[in-house]
Structures are given as C-alpha cells and as structure tokens.
Amino acid sequence: MRAVVVPELGAKLEVREMPVPTPGPGQVLVRMETSGVCHTDIHAAHGDWAAKPSTPYIPGHEGIGIVEALGPGADAHRIGERVAIAWLGSACGTCSYCLSGWETLCTKQKNSGFSVDGTYAEYAVADDRYVVSVPDGVTPFEAAPLTCAGLTTFKAVKVSRLRPAETAVIFGIGGLGHLALQYAKIAGGRVIAVDIEDSKLELAARLGADEVVDGRAGDAAKAIRRLGGADVAIALATSPRAFEQAYGSLRRGGRLVCVALPADGTMSVPIFDTVISGKSIIGSIVGTRQDLAEVFALHAAGRTEVIAESRSLDQVNECFDEVVGGRVPARLVFEF
C-alpha cells in the first residue's frame, strides 16, 4: 500500500510503499476511501507541542473507508461496512471518564495518527470498538471532515450549553469554524462570525451568520460588545490573541470554549473580571463515539454543509503549506 510517513519531526513527509497491515485481536482492517487533513496533523508532525509522537509514523485521524477484514474477536462491525476512524483510536473503557461519557479524557487513550498509525494510507487497522459506522446519505468525502472538524465543534457547542436565542461568537471561520457556525445555528443561537479574510467572512454570511466581524478592522471584542456581547465564544483560531479577544467579547455569565491549540499556547485572563462577571473558561477536546454518530445523523438529515477540496496523497506537503498559510477555504480531503 501507499502511505504518508513522518520520518522525523519537522521533516518533509514522505509517500512510501509499505505492507498492508494485518488486523490483530479486536481490530478491523479498513480500505481507506478518504482522509481529511487536520491542523492537528501538522502540529504533531512539526513537534509543536510538549506531547510528541514517536517517529516514523503514519498521520491522519479523519479516515473513512470500508471494512475488509476482521481480527480475532472483532464483532462490532461487518465486512463491507463503511466506518470512520477518528482521533480517539481507543480508550481503556473502565476508568471513571470512560464510564461517565467522557472517554475522550481517558488517560490511557490511544490517538489515531499520533500514538498509533493513522489514516494517510490506502489501508489502516483500527480498534473495532472505536470506529463509528457512517450512515447512508453521508458520502466518504463529506464524512472525513465531519470525523474531526465536525465532531470537535459539535462537542464545543454542546459543552458551551448554548441556549436558543443566546448569542454565540465563532472566532475563526475555517475548517472547524464553518461547521461550528452551523451547529450553533442548529442549537438556536444568534451567531456572530469573526475572521480576518474576506472569503471566510463571505462564507460565514452564506452559511447563516447573523453578523460578521472583520478582525482586521480594529478591536473585535469591542465590536462584538457593541452588538450586545456574547453569551458563548468559541475560540478556533490558532492565535493566543484570538483567545483573549474571544474572552473580551463575553457578556456577564458568558462562557469561553477553548478548542484550537496554538503552538504558543498561553493567554492572559483577568481574574477580577472572571470572578465578578461570573464568566467561565471551558476546554473542549474532540468528542465521543456517540457525538460522532449524532454529527453523521445531522448531516444525513441535510442539516449541515461541508466545505472541502480534494487532494491526493502525493500533495501532502503542499497541503500542509496551504493550511499553515491560510490558503484553504475550509477543509482538504485526500481521496484514494
């Protein structure tokens, strides 16, 4: 099979010929149809975070494909079924987090394309318990971005506790933000979109944003406060300044949901205002298998639109450059 490999952190990625993996106990072999490109893949390959993957490895965690073989004991899915391989490759299943619906916080989890080989390949093995069925009506091309960009922002809106008629502001209308905007609208929110590119602001307006704010035009937080302020701010731009602007846009009782992971990952928060104004800061990391099933169900029902462009594995380094340079309308998807 052909697969993308990170030979060492910070190096150019390589497309190599490799043996097709054999599924072990409790695993499935998936023939990949598509795999989305996530900024997390880039941060991991560049070694931007304190937690670093061991090289060489195959990146990717937005993989969609057909089950071709079952390892011993794998009985949750059948051969021929279309499934998604997400960031949560597996978890222990027995800790308090796993048992209380927070499997994404399990300290023994393994992550696709990070601690285990991922989906930038023509075949991948995955834990049978943690792949998620893709329903009819969701194409492999659309399903790939939903598996992380959709899942992550759907969960962010969930944990924000956004209520109908509340105002949500989305900072960063890209691969994640264009979906976050739609989930906030589905939840009944009035949505303000913030970006620094005309094309992204135009996309936000087309997708139903009630207001758009150009981050280049001055203090975005002040502009949002002039519009009444935000009950919820979801920070998706990979800039600490954007996080601080998101916090600054909040009304009393507002909730800031931190999602993006800037390489320089610190922000300044005023303690006095946080306490006196009753504001909350919430971290949100991807979502569970059930969350992903709900994301797929919404899309199958025609409630969401995925904005993405197709690429081939041979273009992987150019893809990374496009994403880092902000030259992508929303999401890129490898098609096999």
SULKA-V616011 format. One record per backbone hydrogen bond with DSSP energy under -1.0 kcal/mol. NH is the residue of the N-H (numbers start at 0). CO is the residue of the C=O. If there is no record, write none. Layout:
NH&CO, NH&CO
//
This chain:
2&15, 3&119, 4&13, 5&56, 9&44, 10&7, 13&4, 15&2, 17&0, 25&71, 26&23, 27&125, 28&68, 29&123, 30&65, 31&121, 32&63, 33&63, 34&333, 35&61, 36&331, 40&37, 42&38, 43&39, 44&40, 45&41, 47&42, 56&5, 62&84, 63&33, 64&82, 65&30, 66&80, 67&28, 68&28, 70&26, 73&70, 79&66, 80&77, 82&64, 83&131, 84&62, 88&86, 88&109, 89&109, 98&94, 101&96, 104&101, 105&102, 108&105, 109&89, 111&86, 112&115, 113&110, 113&115, 114&110, 115&110, 117&57, 119&58, 120&118, 121&1, 123&29, 125&27, 127&25, 129&126, 130&126, 131&83, 133&81, 137&134, 142&138, 143&139, 145&141, 146&142, 147&144, 149&144, 150&145, 151&147, 152&148, 153&149, 154&150, 155&151, 156&152, 157&153, 158&154, 159&155, 160&157, 161&156, 164&187, 165&162, 167&189, 168&231, 169&191, 170&233, 171&193, 177&173, 179&175, 180&176, 182&178, 183&179, 184&180, 185&181, 186&182, 187&184, 188&183, 189&165, 191&167, 192&210, 193&169, 194&212, 200&196, 201&197, 202&198, 203&199, 204&200, 205&201, 206&202, 207&204, 208&203, 209&190, 210&190, 212&192, 214&194, 216&213, 222&218, 223&219, 224&220, 225&221, 227&224, 228&223, 229&248, 230&166, 231&166, 232&254, 233&168, 234&256, 235&170, 238&236, 242&238, 243&239, 244&240, 245&241, 246&242, 247&243, 249&246, 250&229, 252&276, 253&250, 254&230, 255&279, 256&232, 257&281, 258&234, 259&234, 264&262, 265&263, 273&269, 274&270, 275&271, 276&272, 278&273, 279&253, 281&255, 283&257, 291&287, 292&288, 293&289, 294&290, 295&291, 296&292, 297&293, 298&294, 299&295, 300&296, 301&298, 302&297, 308&330, 310&332, 314&311, 315&312, 318&314, 319&315, 320&316, 321&317, 322&318, 323&319, 324&320, 325&322, 326&321, 330&306, 332&308, 333&34, 334&310, 335&32
//
